[in-house]
């Protein structure tokens, strides 16, 4: 694996021609996705600026153009009319000011007065590599130009470490106040959310205080990517706690969880109705973000990075890595989130496949069960060996996912077997397979599991226990891979 120098990782992209050969080369990869957003070159990570504005969905992602390495980050811009068919728009935000000289880090979008604004963390480092994070603002104009505000909205709070980032902007109608939620770390290395407030969106921001979440004062050492949405009469707080292990996540120390409850903006307190839940149980899911400006009050739209910090993937050898998960529609049912792929994805069904034991590389599967023990093998070989194992134990209502028998193994140190606990007997699975990923939705979205997978040419079969019924469709591509910088 290539060892990257700091100079290589933080090189400034000055012209599209510098990465055109790299783009041309990775087009030949057998693992390029067909209906998932992915980087044109290099690495993609956190989703940013996810918003519906004047008939178009805008979605950015963290992008390092040179290879599958975390270095100088840009925001890369994609857009869609339906959350399914996405097109590349080119670089959305460049790291080109003193305040973001070493990267444009994560943030959110906000639409008001027919204008679209983007809030992000400017990652500044001085000559001694000391970091100063700034909360910055830019506007996407009608003609697609990005105009940055000359000065940051505010700098770091001195009572916390340098880890203060990922602004999420919300407007609270009752007190006519804007709020920014920032992921942060206290001086005693505990995860926190900082809150800033202002009566005006573009100026006047002051530190309001630290978000209180009773019962969660000691969870993890950093809370990344806080995001909040109102669904019906409840608030949902999503964040990514780091530097801690959690049940059902093996040895991993990076997670994505949610709380349902009520947000009290006057007292800066989120009162959770119950325990946290995992947003996704998979090997590769992180930095989830709610879309802003969703019109329906009874649902939210969310996506996430299909990956984890510090993990490594086989396509790094090809100088690219990363995807975003499919956009999901979230509703609250019986005190928990139900997550389902957005309904528009049904447009991608191409043809129904007669079950014959062969597994297409791009497909959707619907599987029904009747609460019995069951087993499904995906990507196994002709003799039935290997592949991804999905085993359901009816006695404890748990699915066990095992990718340890795949030919291409990776991230073995963080575990290759994970459990998905269900609250009712397994009735159905909906599985989306792309060329280097699988996303599984259990019981109509009661639980989800996202993972990268890199099947070999011989791993092209499936097997399922007799009590399972299967429907399978091939899917049409929906994400352009045009070279736009």
Beta strands, then each sheet from edge to edge (+ up, - down):
strand 1: 42-53
strand 2: 56-64
strand 3: 74-80
strand 4: 86-93
strand 5: 104-112
strand 6: 115-125
strand 7: 131-140
strand 8: 146-148
strand 9: 160-172
strand 10: 177-186
strand 11: 191-198
strand 12: 206-210
strand 13: 222-231
strand 14: 234-242
strand 15: 257-264
strand 16: 269-272
strand 17: 277-278
strand 18: 286-290
strand 19: 300-305
strand 20: 320-321
strand 21: 328-333
strand 22: 336-341
strand 23: 349-352
strand 24: 363-368
strand 25: 374-380
strand 26: 387-393
strand 27: 398-405
strand 28: 417-421
strand 29: 428-434
strand 30: 437-442
strand 31: 447-452
strand 32: 461-464
strand 33: 469-475
sheet 1: 4+ 3- 2+ 1- 20-
sheet 2: 5+ 6- 7+ 8-
sheet 3: 9+ 10- 11+ 12-
sheet 4: 13+ 14- 15+ 16-
sheet 5: 13+ 14- 15+ 17-
sheet 6: 18+ 19- 21+ 22-
sheet 7: 23+ 33- 24+ 29- 30+ 31-
sheet 8: 28+ 27- 26+ 25- 32+
end
